[in-house]
Amino acid sequence: MSSVCHVDAPKAAGGSCSQPLETVRAADLPYRRFLDDYVRLNRPVVVTGAVTDWPALRKWTPAYFKERFGSKPVAVSYQDTMPFDQFVDGVMASDDTHPGPYMFRLFLHENLPEALPDVIPQNVYAFPRRYASPLMRAQWRRPDGYLKLLIGGVGSKFPVLHFDGENAHAAITEVYGDKEFVMFPPEDGPLLYANPKLPNRSLIDNLNEPDLQRFPLLAKATRYRAVLRPGDMVFVPSRWWHTARPLTPSVSVCMNILDGSNWAGFVNETCADALKQSALKAHLYRVYLTSLGGVLTAVEWLQEHLPRVARTLVVPVWIGPASAAFAHEPSARQLKITVPTS
């Protein structure tokens, strides 16, 4: 996807070029084409009608969560926990002048398993792929793709422009309300003022009214924009900078995806983190993950090209389910998370 601004392209706040994200109907997008045209090309897309059968689409409103969970303490951010009913009151009172809280750290399997039946059947486009392999180490063995709940009101926003850690892809599915997504391609990273201490996070704190005296290069960046409505999903490829803000009270869920397209970056990032502890640990991680990547590539190819053979052999499907068609329903029961999500 080109990030070159055309002369007649509209300008966003701060003078940067604005382009609409590509949009495709789920009815016109088989999973194989989704992988070939978007995941493997690291190309973002909005899939409209990605989910249609979730009970959540009929049930999940801010009022539902307030009534269902009452004063249950829930994680809202890295630092903050609030009673759910007070959080919802803050969401509904939120506006542009007095922004309320934005929930982005509530992992359903760990914190709200009662809500899991409402997201069955799983969104096929958000299937986490290699995170579902039992051969992944415990901290990355997440058949749910780190399924988490996102809730916010008008005037609130995801707290920071960022790209996801572990070189992961992300898939965000809107359940209730409307939400605007803004994205920038990886090559625009030098224009986005990465935090020196947290290089996947930008220092730019307000994209709608940016301080161009402090962040003048932002005006040269190309932003992509989309509005999600209930049932829509946005695919955010690895290292694409992104953030979101509700246009109405909004409820959505997020999952991460890991496969051959972003595996090398995952291995490099993981080993760099391990190196801070031990050179030997980093070396062992690299040997194991490089070998595992080769194995998973082989079993994924078998499932994609010879699905009957893969099912007959059983082992390929168990080692690394390549799609929702080969996997158990992750929300059918609460997963046993042995390494809590940090």
C-alpha positions in Angstrom: 0.0 0.0 0.0 1.4 3.3 -1.1 1.7 6.1 1.5 2.3 8.8 -1.2 -0.1 11.7 -0.9 -1.9 12.7 -4.1 -2.2 16.4 -4.8 -6.0 16.3 -4.5 -6.0 14.1 -1.4 -7.9 15.6 1.6 -5.8 17.0 4.5 -6.4 15.8 8.1 -5.9 17.9 11.2 -2.3 19.0 11.3 -2.0 19.1 7.6 -1.1 15.5 7.0 -2.5 13.6 4.0 -5.7 11.5 4.8 -6.7 8.4 2.9 -9.6 6.0 3.5 -8.8 2.5 4.5 -9.7 -0.1 1.9 -13.0 -1.8 2.7 -14.3 -5.2 1.6 -17.5 -7.0 2.5 -17.1 -10.3 4.3 -19.4 -11.9 1.7 -16.7 -11.1 -0.9 -13.7 -12.1 1.1 -12.9 -15.8 1.5 -10.4 -16.5 4.3 -7.7 -17.7 1.8 -7.9 -14.4 0.0 -7.8 -12.4 3.2 -4.5 -14.2 4.0 -3.0 -13.7 0.6 -4.1 -10.1 -0.1 -3.9 -8.6 3.3 -2.1 -10.6 6.1 0.8 -11.8 3.9 1.2 -8.4 2.3 1.0 -6.5 5.7 -1.9 -4.5 4.2 -4.7 -3.1 6.3 -8.4 -3.6 5.5 -11.8 -3.1 7.0 -14.0 -6.1 6.7 -17.7 -5.2 6.9 -20.1 -7.8 8.3 -17.2 -9.8 9.6 -19.4 -11.1 12.4 -23.2 -11.5 12.3 -24.1 -14.2 14.7 -22.5 -13.1 18.0 -25.0 -12.7 20.9 -22.8 -9.7 21.8 -24.2 -7.8 18.9 -27.7 -8.0 20.5 -26.7 -7.8 24.2 -23.6 -5.7 24.7 -24.4 -2.1 25.5 -22.9 0.0 28.3 -26.2 -0.4 30.2 -25.9 -4.2 29.9 -22.4 -4.3 31.4 -23.5 -2.0 34.2 -26.5 -4.2 35.1 -24.8 -7.5 34.5 -21.5 -6.8 36.4 -22.5 -4.1 38.9 -19.6 -3.1 41.2 -17.3 -5.9 40.0 -13.7 -4.4 39.9 -12.4 -4.3 36.3 -9.0 -3.2 34.8 -9.5 -0.1 32.7 -5.8 0.7 31.9 -2.4 -0.4 33.0 -2.7 1.5 36.3 -6.4 1.9 36.9 -9.1 -0.5 38.2 -12.7 0.7 38.7 -16.1 -0.8 39.7 -17.8 -1.7 36.4 -20.9 0.4 37.1 -18.8 3.5 37.9 -16.8 3.0 34.8 -19.9 2.8 32.7 -21.3 6.0 34.3 -18.0 7.7 33.3 -18.3 6.4 29.7 -21.9 7.7 29.4 -21.0 11.1 30.8 -18.0 11.5 28.6 -17.8 14.2 26.0 -15.2 16.2 24.1 -14.9 18.7 26.9 -14.7 16.2 29.8 -13.4 12.9 28.4 -14.2 9.9 30.4 -12.3 6.6 30.9 -11.4 4.3 28.1 -11.1 0.5 28.8 -8.3 -1.3 27.0 -6.8 -3.8 29.4 -9.6 -6.2 30.2 -8.8 -9.7 29.0 -11.9 -11.8 28.8 -10.5 -15.2 29.7 -8.6 -13.8 32.7 -11.0 -11.1 33.9 -14.5 -11.6 32.5 -15.1 -15.2 31.5 -18.9 -14.8 31.9 -18.9 -12.8 28.6 -17.2 -15.5 26.5 -20.4 -17.2 25.2 -21.4 -13.9 23.7 -18.5 -14.0 21.1 -19.2 -17.5 19.7 -18.7 -18.4 16.9 -15.2 -17.0 16.6 -14.5 -14.3 14.0 -12.7 -16.3 11.3 -10.7 -13.3 10.1 -9.3 -12.7 13.7 -8.2 -16.3 14.2 -4.8 -16.0 16.1 -3.1 -18.7 14.0 0.3 -19.5 15.7 -0.7 -18.2 19.0 -3.1 -21.2 19.0 -0.2 -23.7 18.7 0.4 -25.9 21.8 4.1 -25.8 20.9 4.3 -22.1 21.8 5.9 -21.3 25.2 3.3 -20.6 27.9 3.5 -16.8 27.7 2.6 -16.9 24.0 0.2 -19.8 24.0 -3.0 -17.9 23.5 -5.7 -19.6 21.4 -7.9 -16.6 22.2 -5.4 -14.2 20.6 -5.3 -12.2 23.9 -9.0 -11.5 23.5 -9.8 -8.2 25.2 -12.7 -5.8 25.7 -12.5 -2.1 24.6 -15.1 0.3 25.9 -15.2 4.1 25.7 -17.5 7.1 25.3 -17.5 10.2 23.1 -14.4 12.3 23.8 -12.3 9.4 25.1 -9.7 7.6 23.1 -7.1 4.9 23.1 -4.4 6.6 25.2 -1.5 6.5 22.7 -0.7 6.2 19.0 1.2 2.9 18.9 1.9 -0.4 17.1 1.4 -3.7 18.8 4.2 -5.5 20.6 5.6 -9.0 19.6 5.4 -7.8 16.0 1.8 -8.9 16.2 -1.1 -8.2 13.8 -4.3 -7.0 15.4 -8.0 -7.4 14.6 -10.5 -5.1 16.2 -14.2 -6.0 15.9 -16.9 -3.4 16.7 -19.8 -4.7 18.7 -21.8 -1.6 19.7 -21.6 2.0 18.5 -19.3 3.6 16.1 -15.5 4.0 16.4 -13.0 5.9 14.2 -9.6 4.3 13.5 -6.5 6.2 12.4 -3.5 4.4 11.1 0.0 5.3 9.7 2.2 2.9 7.7 5.4 1.6 9.1 7.5 3.7 6.8 6.1 6.8 8.3 7.5 5.8 11.7 10.3 8.5 11.5 7.6 11.1 11.2 5.7 10.0 14.3 8.1 10.8 17.2 8.5 7.4 18.8 9.1 7.5 22.5 12.8 6.7 23.1 12.0 4.5 26.1 9.0 2.8 24.5 9.7 2.8 20.7 6.3 1.3 19.7 4.6 4.3 21.2 4.4 7.9 19.9 4.9 11.0 21.9 2.1 12.7 19.9 -0.7 12.9 22.3 -3.5 14.5 20.2 -3.9 13.7 16.5 -7.0 15.9 16.2 -5.2 19.0 17.3 -1.5 18.2 17.1 1.2 20.6 18.3 3.0 21.1 15.0 5.6 23.3 16.7 6.6 20.3 18.7 5.9 17.7 16.1 6.4 19.4 12.7 7.2 16.1 10.8 3.6 14.8 11.4 2.4 17.1 8.6 4.4 14.9 6.2 2.8 11.6 7.3 0.0 9.8 5.6 -2.9 8.8 7.8 -5.5 6.2 6.9 -8.9 6.5 8.4 -12.0 4.3 8.8 -15.2 4.2 10.9 -16.3 0.8 12.2 -19.9 0.0 12.8 -21.3 -3.1 14.6 -20.1 -6.3 13.0 -17.2 -4.6 11.2 -13.6 -5.5 11.8 -10.3 -3.7 11.0 -7.2 -5.7 10.3 -4.1 -3.8 11.6 -0.9 -5.3 10.2 2.3 -5.5 12.3 4.2 -2.3 12.9 1.3 -0.1 11.5 0.8 2.8 13.9 -2.8 3.1 15.0 -5.1 4.6 17.5 -8.9 4.9 17.9 -11.6 7.1 19.4 -15.3 6.4 19.9 -17.7 8.6 17.9 -20.6 7.3 20.1 -20.5 5.1 23.2 -18.6 2.1 21.8 -17.9 -1.5 22.7 -15.4 -3.6 20.7 -13.1 -6.6 21.1 -9.5 -7.0 20.0 -7.4 -10.0 19.1 -3.8 -10.5 18.0 -2.6 -12.7 15.1 0.8 -14.3 14.6 1.8 -16.4 11.6 4.5 -16.8 9.0 4.1 -13.2 7.7 5.2 -11.6 11.0 7.1 -14.5 12.6 10.6 -13.3 11.9 9.9 -10.0 13.6 8.3 -11.8 16.5 11.4 -14.0 16.9 13.7 -10.9 16.7 11.7 -9.0 19.3 11.4 -11.9 21.6 15.1 -12.7 21.5 16.0 -9.1 22.0 14.0 -9.1 25.2 15.6 -12.4 26.3 19.0 -10.9 25.7 18.5 -8.4 28.5 18.4 -11.4 30.9 20.9 -13.8 29.3 22.8 -14.3 26.1 22.3 -18.1 26.5 18.5 -17.6 27.0 18.3 -15.5 23.8 20.2 -18.1 21.8 18.0 -20.9 23.0 14.9 -18.9 22.2 16.1 -18.2 18.7 17.0 -21.8 18.0 13.7 -23.1 19.3 11.5 -20.4 17.7 13.3 -20.7 14.3 12.8 -24.4 14.3 9.2 -24.1 15.4 8.6 -21.6 12.6 9.7 -24.1 10.0 7.4 -26.8 11.5 4.4 -24.5 11.6 5.0 -23.3 8.0 4.8 -27.0 6.9 1.7 -27.9 8.8 -0.1 -24.7 7.7 0.8 -25.4 4.1 -0.7 -28.9 4.4 -3.9 -27.6 5.9 -4.3 -24.9 3.3 -3.5 -27.1 0.2 -4.4 -30.7 1.4 -7.0 -30.2 4.1 -8.3 -33.8 4.0 -4.8 -35.2 4.4 -4.2 -32.8 7.3 -7.4 -33.9 9.1 -6.6 -37.6 8.5 -3.1 -37.2 9.9 -4.5 -35.3 12.9 -1.0 -34.2 14.2 -0.7 -31.2 11.8 -4.0 -29.8 13.0 -3.0 -30.3 16.6 0.5 -28.8 16.2 -0.7 -25.6 14.5 -4.3 -25.1 13.5 -4.2 -22.8 10.4 -7.7 -21.4 10.6 -10.9 -21.4 12.6 -12.1 -24.4 10.6 -9.3 -26.5 12.1 -9.4 -25.2 15.7 -11.5 -25.6 18.8 -13.8 -22.7 19.7 -11.6 -20.7 22.1 -14.5 -19.1 23.9 -16.4 -22.3 24.6 -14.7 -22.5 27.9 -12.3 -20.4 30.0 -8.7 -21.0 29.1 -6.2 -21.8 31.8 -3.8 -18.9 31.5 -0.6 -20.0 33.3 1.3 -16.7 32.6 -0.9 -13.7 33.3 -1.0 -11.1 30.6 1.3 -8.2 31.5 
